[in-house]
Amino acid sequence: MSETSATTETGEPASRPRKSSWKYIGPGIVVAATGVGAGDLVATLIAGSKFGYTLMWAAVIGCVVKISLAEAAGRWHLATGRTLFDGWRSLGPWTTVYFAIYVVVWGFIYGATAMSSSALPIVALFPDGPGLKFWAIVTGLIGLLFVWFNRYAVFEKAMTILIGIMFVVVMYVAIRVVPDVGASFAGLLPALPDGSLLYTLGLIGGVGGTITMAAYGYWVNAKGWSNSSWMRVMRLDNRVAYITTGLFVVAMLIVGAELLHASQTALTSGDRGLVDLGRVLEDRFGAGTAKLFLVGFFATSFSSLIGVWHGVSLMFADFVERFRAPAGPASPVISETSEASGASEVSEVSEEEYAGPAVTARQQRSLPFRAYLLWLTFPPMTLLWLDQPFGLVIAYGVLGAFFMPFLALTLIWLLNSSRTPGEWRNGWVSNGMLALSGLLFIVLCVQQVRDLPW
């Protein structure tokens, strides 16, 4: 796919492509920090503890799959000047109904999960202090206040610091357990040991974000990347994000393989498994390493909390804004090349139609953004005492299982249609990766629904 820019009717460049540069990196760091949660790290640890290095190849494929999905979401925003929800709405009212139900139920359950996950390492670090419910409420309120009063630039800096802590701690632990380099490379050859299918699918599709992948395009716009001239920059940023995610997954597989596989140590499923790992590290390497790991655990959990508080609230604000607006097709900013003139036509698009930093700042001050922030924070606190009612857990599981196929398949639809300028539509590689992603997530979806306690 070429990187030529659009031209005006006089033949002048409408926007010159920016050179990809490390100095622009930002939204990718945010999506990586948000997408890798404590539960993801535990799932990877358990895979390593059960199968050693055998599933290393699945982590690599998962990284490529997520790069393709996030790139497609970012490309839609930059190529069309429209938000992702604007594109979904053009596909029919069913997308609005689905998203409305999903974002309400998901937010209610996720809020409690994120607060509990952030509180767990604090309780482990300070066992004589207040209990889990107290720290969960404190972390939720800190997340609320931080996102409420800060704009994207401050938010991005905070996420960069948190992912830096995560990276240093996880890599330090992986090096400390002394990885078997030969076995690591051998694990890059695809193999499926008995009983490993679900763990393999989970490694490929389950680590690195769900709805936060859809939020990537909104963070791209918040950064100030508002048209196709930023496409190269976005692609570098996205690759950095998911290569970083891949390194996290590989490091945790190494820890699981070296620290847990040989001793057949079992971890508790869910976020509490990282507290178990802290105890194993203390027995093996001392209290200092265990406490450092718990600090990294907190950075992992809290970055996911504030990332969702910010990114999904932006999506909800956009959802409400588009829902109130008159329905209409999401027409592309740049139309297809005219056969008569051989030149591309540039649509008249006002600055407010570009979801750039000014629009993002306006949405962050909007009532829907702040209402969803409050929804993520206060109603979920009741679940800290109710222990997540059974019916809501089932609804959350079913809706959550369906989101990633929804994202992959709607991106195929949008990026192969006239809604996207011809230059930026999917090629065969993009279509192949998104189709593979959709198929993978459908399989995971079916399995997750089957595993629910009906």
GIFEN-V586019 format. One record per residue. N is the residue number from 0. RES is the residue in one small letter. PSI is psi in degrees with one decimal (* if undefined). OMEGA is omega in radians with two decimals (* if undefined). D_CENTER is the distance of its C-alpha to the mean C-alpha in Angstrom with 2 decimals. Layout:
n = (N/N)
res = (RES/RES)
psi = (PSI/PSI)
omega = (OMEGA/OMEGA)
d_center = (D_CENTER/D_CENTER)
This chain:
n = (0/1/2/3/4/5/6/7/8/9/10/11/12/13/14/15/16/17/18/19/20/21/22/23/24/25/26/27/28/29/30/31/32/33/34/35/36/37/38/39/40/41/42/43/44/45/46/47/48/49/50/51/52/53/54/55/56/57/58/59/60/61/62/63/64/65/66/67/68/69/70/71/72/73/74/75/76/77/78/79/80/81/82/83/84/85/86/87/88/89/90/91/92/93/94/95/96/97/98/99/100/101/102/103/104/105/106/107/108/109/110/111/112/113/114/115/116/117/118/119/120/121/122/123/124/125/126/127/128/129/130/131/132/133/134/135/136/137/138/139/140/141/142/143/144/145/146/147/148/149/150/151/152/153/154/155/156/157/158/159/160/161/162/163/164/165/166/167/168/169/170/171/172/173/174/175/176/177/178/179/180/181/182/183/184/185/186/187/188/189/190/191/192/193/194/195/196/197/198/199/200/201/202/203/204/205/206/207/208/209/210/211/212/213/214/215/216/217/218/219/220/221/222/223/224/225/226/227/228/229/230/231/232/233/234/235/236/237/238/239/240/241/242/243/244/245/246/247/248/249/250/251/252/253/254/255/256/257/258/259/260/261/262/263/264/265/266/267/268/269/270/271/272/273/274/275/276/277/278/279/280/281/282/283/284/285/286/287/288/289/290/291/292/293/294/295/296/297/298/299/300/301/302/303/304/305/306/307/308/309/310/311/312/313/314/315/316/317/318/319/320/321/322/323/324/325/326/327/328/329/330/331/332/333/334/335/336/337/338/339/340/341/342/343/344/345/346/347/348/349/350/351/352/353/354/355/356/357/358/359/360/361/362/363/364/365/366/367/368/369/370/371/372/373/374/375/376/377/378/379/380/381/382/383/384/385/386/387/388/389/390/391/392/393/394/395/396/397/398/399/400/401/402/403/404/405/406/407/408/409/410/411/412/413/414/415/416/417/418/419/420/421/422/423/424/425/426/427/428/429/430/431/432/433/434/435/436/437/438/439/440/441/442/443/444/445/446/447/448/449/450/451/452/453)
res = (m/s/e/t/s/a/t/t/e/t/g/e/p/a/s/r/p/r/k/s/s/w/k/y/i/g/p/g/i/v/v/a/a/t/g/v/g/a/g/d/l/v/a/t/l/i/a/g/s/k/f/g/y/t/l/m/w/a/a/v/i/g/c/v/v/k/i/s/l/a/e/a/a/g/r/w/h/l/a/t/g/r/t/l/f/d/g/w/r/s/l/g/p/w/t/t/v/y/f/a/i/y/v/v/v/w/g/f/i/y/g/a/t/a/m/s/s/s/a/l/p/i/v/a/l/f/p/d/g/p/g/l/k/f/w/a/i/v/t/g/l/i/g/l/l/f/v/w/f/n/r/y/a/v/f/e/k/a/m/t/i/l/i/g/i/m/f/v/v/v/m/y/v/a/i/r/v/v/p/d/v/g/a/s/f/a/g/l/l/p/a/l/p/d/g/s/l/l/y/t/l/g/l/i/g/g/v/g/g/t/i/t/m/a/a/y/g/y/w/v/n/a/k/g/w/s/n/s/s/w/m/r/v/m/r/l/d/n/r/v/a/y/i/t/t/g/l/f/v/v/a/m/l/i/v/g/a/e/l/l/h/a/s/q/t/a/l/t/s/g/d/r/g/l/v/d/l/g/r/v/l/e/d/r/f/g/a/g/t/a/k/l/f/l/v/g/f/f/a/t/s/f/s/s/l/i/g/v/w/h/g/v/s/l/m/f/a/d/f/v/e/r/f/r/a/p/a/g/p/a/s/p/v/i/s/e/t/s/e/a/s/g/a/s/e/v/s/e/v/s/e/e/e/y/a/g/p/a/v/t/a/r/q/q/r/s/l/p/f/r/a/y/l/l/w/l/t/f/p/p/m/t/l/l/w/l/d/q/p/f/g/l/v/i/a/y/g/v/l/g/a/f/f/m/p/f/l/a/l/t/l/i/w/l/l/n/s/s/r/t/p/g/e/w/r/n/g/w/v/s/n/g/m/l/a/l/s/g/l/l/f/i/v/l/c/v/q/q/v/r/d/l/p/w)
psi = (127.0/163.6/25.4/147.4/165.0/157.8/155.2/178.5/-20.9/-2.0/-0.7/148.8/130.7/-34.5/128.5/134.5/131.2/145.9/137.1/132.3/143.7/-24.3/-17.3/-11.9/136.8/-66.8/-33.5/-39.0/-41.4/-46.0/-33.0/-45.0/-35.9/-40.5/-29.3/104.9/175.3/-39.9/-35.9/-43.2/-37.5/-43.7/-39.2/-41.9/-45.7/-39.4/-42.8/-37.4/-30.1/-37.3/7.4/-133.8/1.8/-31.6/18.6/-36.9/-33.8/-34.8/-39.0/-45.7/-40.5/-37.9/-44.0/-41.2/-45.8/-34.0/-42.9/-43.1/-48.2/-37.8/-41.1/-41.8/-44.5/-39.4/-38.7/-48.8/-44.7/-37.4/-31.3/-19.9/11.9/155.6/165.7/-39.1/-32.4/-40.7/-44.6/-42.3/-31.9/-15.3/-9.2/162.7/-18.6/-31.6/-37.0/-45.0/-46.8/-49.9/-39.7/-45.7/-46.6/-49.1/-28.5/-51.6/-45.5/-44.8/-38.1/-47.4/-42.5/-36.5/-46.9/-40.7/-45.7/-41.3/-43.2/-42.9/-39.3/-29.2/-30.1/-50.4/-30.4/-44.3/-39.4/-35.3/-33.3/71.3/-21.5/-1.2/-163.5/161.9/-173.2/-43.4/-42.0/-51.4/-32.3/-44.2/-41.2/-46.7/-37.7/-42.6/-38.4/-44.0/-43.6/-50.5/-38.8/-47.4/-36.1/-42.1/-5.9/147.7/179.7/-41.3/-44.5/-42.6/-45.3/-41.1/-42.4/-41.6/-35.3/-41.3/-44.5/-43.2/-28.4/-42.5/-46.4/-48.4/-48.5/-45.5/-48.0/-43.2/-38.0/-46.0/-42.0/-40.4/-36.9/-33.2/-1.0/84.4/150.4/100.9/-42.0/-43.9/-33.2/-46.6/-35.5/-31.6/-9.2/-12.1/122.0/129.0/148.1/93.3/161.0/131.8/9.8/-3.0/-50.0/-37.1/-37.1/-47.9/-38.7/-40.8/-39.1/-43.0/-15.7/-10.0/126.9/15.1/154.6/-91.9/-24.0/-22.4/-36.0/-28.5/-14.9/-44.3/-33.3/-38.4/-34.3/-46.3/-40.0/-30.1/-18.4/5.7/104.9/4.9/179.9/-10.9/-17.3/8.6/-45.3/-41.7/-45.6/-40.9/-39.7/-46.0/-43.8/-41.2/-40.1/-41.4/-49.8/-17.5/-40.1/-45.3/-43.4/-38.7/-38.6/-47.9/-45.7/-43.6/-41.7/-32.5/-41.1/-45.5/-44.5/-41.6/-44.7/-37.4/-31.5/-33.0/-47.8/-38.5/-5.2/38.2/131.2/141.6/151.8/137.9/156.6/-172.4/-28.9/-18.7/-28.4/-28.5/-41.5/-42.8/-37.2/-39.6/-39.9/-42.7/-37.4/-42.4/-35.6/-41.7/-4.6/168.8/-33.6/-47.0/-39.5/-43.2/-39.1/-41.7/-40.0/-33.3/-43.7/-37.9/-44.6/-43.9/-39.7/-47.4/-43.9/-32.1/-36.7/-38.9/-56.0/-26.3/-43.9/-42.4/-39.0/-55.9/-45.7/-29.9/-37.2/-43.2/-40.8/-40.7/-40.9/-40.4/-48.1/-41.6/-44.7/-35.1/-36.4/-27.1/155.6/139.2/144.4/162.7/147.8/83.4/149.1/154.1/-38.7/124.7/171.9/159.2/132.1/128.9/-28.6/-46.5/-22.3/6.7/154.1/142.9/140.1/122.7/153.7/107.4/122.7/161.1/-30.6/-21.6/-22.4/126.0/61.6/-169.0/-35.2/-42.8/-40.7/-43.6/-39.9/-43.2/-34.3/-23.1/-4.2/158.1/-44.5/-41.3/-48.8/-31.5/-40.4/-33.5/-45.8/-37.0/-39.1/-24.9/-55.2/-51.6/-39.4/-20.8/-27.0/-29.9/-18.4/-24.8/-33.6/-8.5/43.1/94.1/143.2/-46.7/-38.7/-35.6/-42.5/-46.7/-42.2/-43.9/-44.0/-49.0/-41.3/-38.3/-27.8/-9.7/-45.1/-41.5/-38.4/-46.2/-48.4/-45.6/-34.6/-31.2/-38.1/-45.7/-51.8/-41.5/3.8/7.3/175.3/-6.7/-23.0/134.5/142.9/-36.7/-29.1/12.1/166.3/140.3/-174.5/-30.4/-47.4/-45.0/-41.8/-44.4/-40.3/-38.4/-42.7/-42.2/-46.9/-44.9/-45.0/-47.0/-27.6/-42.9/-45.8/-38.4/-48.6/-43.2/-41.7/-41.1/-40.6/-33.2/-9.1/145.0/80.1/*)
omega = (-3.08/-3.11/3.13/-3.12/3.08/3.10/3.06/-3.12/3.13/3.12/3.12/3.10/3.08/3.10/-3.11/3.12/3.04/3.05/3.10/-3.07/-3.14/-3.08/-3.13/-3.02/3.14/-3.12/3.10/3.07/-3.13/-3.09/3.09/-3.13/3.14/-2.99/-3.13/3.13/-3.12/3.13/3.09/-3.13/3.11/3.14/3.12/3.09/-3.12/3.08/3.11/-3.12/-3.12/-2.98/3.14/-3.11/-2.96/-3.05/3.12/-3.13/-3.13/3.09/3.13/3.12/3.11/3.10/-3.13/3.13/-3.10/3.04/-3.11/-3.12/-3.11/3.09/3.14/3.12/3.11/-3.13/3.10/-3.10/-3.06/-3.07/-3.03/-3.03/3.13/3.08/-3.11/3.13/3.05/3.07/3.12/-3.09/3.14/-3.14/3.11/-3.09/-3.13/3.13/3.12/3.14/-3.12/-3.07/-3.12/3.13/-3.07/-2.99/3.12/-3.11/-3.13/-3.12/-3.13/-3.12/-3.08/3.14/3.13/-3.14/-3.11/-3.14/3.11/-3.13/3.13/-3.12/-3.05/-3.14/3.10/3.10/3.13/3.12/-3.11/-3.03/-3.13/-3.12/3.10/-3.05/-3.05/-3.10/3.14/-3.10/3.09/3.13/3.14/-3.13/3.10/-3.13/3.09/3.09/3.12/-3.09/-3.13/-3.11/-3.10/-2.97/-3.11/3.10/-2.99/-3.05/3.12/3.11/-3.14/3.13/3.13/3.13/3.11/3.10/-3.11/-3.13/3.04/3.09/3.11/-3.05/-3.10/-3.08/-3.09/3.12/3.10/-3.14/-3.14/3.10/-3.09/-3.12/3.08/-3.11/3.04/-3.03/3.14/3.12/3.11/3.13/3.09/3.14/3.09/3.07/-3.07/3.09/3.14/3.07/3.11/3.10/-3.04/-3.00/-3.09/3.09/3.13/3.11/3.12/3.11/-3.13/-2.99/-2.94/-3.08/3.06/2.99/3.04/3.14/3.13/3.05/3.07/3.13/-3.09/-3.14/3.12/3.08/3.05/3.12/-3.14/3.11/-3.11/3.09/-2.95/3.10/-2.99/3.09/-3.14/-3.01/3.14/3.14/-3.14/-3.10/3.06/3.14/-3.12/3.13/3.08/-3.12/-3.00/2.93/3.04/3.09/3.11/3.11/3.06/-3.09/3.13/-3.14/-3.13/3.02/3.11/3.12/3.12/-3.10/-3.04/-3.02/-3.01/-3.03/-3.08/-3.11/-3.11/3.10/-3.13/3.08/3.00/3.09/-3.12/-3.03/-3.11/3.10/3.13/3.02/3.06/3.14/3.09/3.12/3.11/3.13/3.12/3.12/-3.05/-2.99/3.11/-3.05/-3.11/3.12/3.14/3.14/3.08/3.11/3.12/3.04/3.07/3.08/3.12/3.13/3.12/-3.07/-3.05/3.07/3.07/-3.14/-3.07/3.07/3.10/3.13/-3.12/-2.98/-3.10/3.04/3.05/3.11/-3.13/3.10/3.10/3.10/-3.13/-3.14/-3.14/-3.14/3.13/-3.08/3.07/3.13/3.12/-3.13/3.08/-3.07/-3.12/3.06/-3.12/-3.11/3.09/-3.12/3.11/-3.13/-3.09/-3.04/-3.09/3.14/3.10/3.09/3.13/-3.14/3.06/-3.13/-3.13/-3.11/-3.10/3.10/3.01/-3.12/-3.12/-3.06/3.13/3.12/3.10/3.12/3.10/3.13/3.11/3.08/-3.02/3.11/3.13/3.12/-3.08/3.08/3.13/3.03/3.12/3.12/3.11/-2.99/-2.93/3.12/3.13/3.12/3.12/-3.13/3.08/3.08/-3.09/3.12/3.05/-3.13/-3.01/-3.10/3.14/3.10/3.12/-3.14/3.12/-3.14/-3.11/-3.11/3.13/-3.14/-3.08/-3.01/-3.07/3.01/3.10/-3.13/-3.08/-3.04/3.08/3.06/3.04/-3.13/-3.06/-3.00/3.00/-3.06/3.14/3.07/-3.13/3.07/-3.04/-3.10/-3.01/3.09/-3.11/2.89/-3.07/3.12/3.14/3.12/3.14/-3.12/3.12/3.08/3.09/3.11/-3.14/3.13/3.13/-3.08/3.04/3.09/3.10/3.12/3.14/-3.12/-3.13/3.11/3.13/-3.08/-3.14/3.14/-3.06/*)
d_center = (25.49/27.42/26.28/29.23/28.84/30.16/33.74/35.76/38.93/40.96/39.02/37.44/33.79/31.59/28.97/29.18/26.24/25.00/25.24/22.05/22.33/20.61/21.73/19.27/16.11/13.82/10.77/9.43/10.31/8.56/5.00/6.33/8.00/5.72/3.61/7.29/9.48/13.20/13.43/11.50/14.02/16.83/16.22/16.39/19.41/21.13/20.76/22.34/24.99/26.02/26.02/26.16/24.96/25.48/21.86/20.81/20.79/18.10/15.66/16.66/16.32/12.81/11.96/13.91/12.43/8.83/10.72/12.64/10.14/8.41/12.07/13.37/11.40/12.51/15.90/16.52/16.24/18.42/20.87/21.71/21.34/19.88/16.69/14.68/16.31/19.58/19.16/18.41/21.44/23.60/23.12/24.97/25.06/23.47/19.96/20.87/22.21/19.29/16.68/19.16/19.68/16.12/14.85/18.00/18.08/14.42/14.66/17.96/16.99/13.66/15.64/18.16/15.89/14.07/17.54/19.20/16.80/17.38/21.07/21.68/21.95/24.05/26.39/26.67/27.53/29.97/31.37/34.41/32.55/31.29/29.46/25.91/26.19/27.41/24.66/21.96/23.57/23.93/20.28/19.34/22.07/21.16/17.58/19.27/21.86/19.70/17.50/20.67/22.80/20.69/19.55/16.67/18.64/19.23/15.71/14.53/17.43/16.66/13.10/14.87/17.45/15.26/13.39/16.95/18.27/15.72/16.55/20.26/20.57/18.80/20.73/23.87/23.82/23.23/26.18/28.23/28.31/29.75/27.83/29.97/29.30/31.32/29.52/26.11/27.28/28.89/25.60/24.36/26.89/25.50/27.11/26.69/28.71/30.03/27.58/24.49/23.16/20.71/19.48/19.12/17.13/14.85/14.39/13.74/11.39/10.29/8.64/5.33/3.13/5.33/6.24/3.56/3.95/7.34/7.37/7.33/10.92/11.94/11.26/13.11/15.88/16.00/16.67/19.62/18.71/20.26/21.93/22.21/23.90/20.55/19.35/20.26/18.63/15.28/15.58/16.51/13.72/11.11/13.21/13.43/9.70/9.63/13.22/12.48/10.02/12.92/15.38/13.92/14.21/17.64/18.82/18.15/19.84/22.71/23.04/23.13/25.59/27.87/27.87/27.58/28.59/32.12/32.89/31.31/29.72/27.66/24.71/24.01/21.09/18.20/17.55/21.34/21.38/20.38/23.49/25.48/24.30/25.43/28.83/29.03/28.31/30.96/33.48/32.87/32.32/33.39/32.16/30.90/28.27/27.25/26.89/24.91/22.48/22.22/21.46/18.53/17.49/17.72/15.70/12.82/13.15/14.06/11.34/8.85/11.67/12.35/8.88/8.84/12.54/12.22/9.51/10.35/13.93/14.00/13.06/15.76/18.20/17.88/18.37/21.52/22.75/22.60/24.08/26.98/27.62/29.97/28.45/28.64/27.20/24.39/26.76/25.76/26.64/28.56/30.67/31.73/34.59/37.92/40.30/43.23/42.26/39.75/37.66/34.32/34.55/32.32/31.71/32.55/29.31/29.65/27.52/26.21/24.77/22.52/19.54/20.21/20.32/23.39/21.88/18.70/21.18/23.22/20.44/19.60/23.28/23.44/24.41/21.54/18.91/20.99/21.88/18.31/17.90/21.08/19.98/16.97/19.50/22.99/23.24/20.89/23.34/25.84/23.89/24.55/28.14/27.88/25.65/23.44/25.91/26.14/25.79/22.55/21.01/22.15/20.88/17.39/17.39/18.75/16.56/13.29/14.68/15.38/12.18/10.78/14.39/14.73/11.96/13.40/16.96/16.97/15.62/18.56/20.83/19.99/20.04/23.32/25.14/27.29/24.58/23.30/25.88/27.43/26.56/22.79/22.78/21.42/23.58/24.28/21.68/18.81/20.37/20.85/17.32/15.92/18.84/18.21/14.60/16.08/18.86/16.87/14.72/18.04/19.64/17.02/17.37/21.15/21.18/19.15/21.50/24.47/23.66/23.64/26.96/28.52)
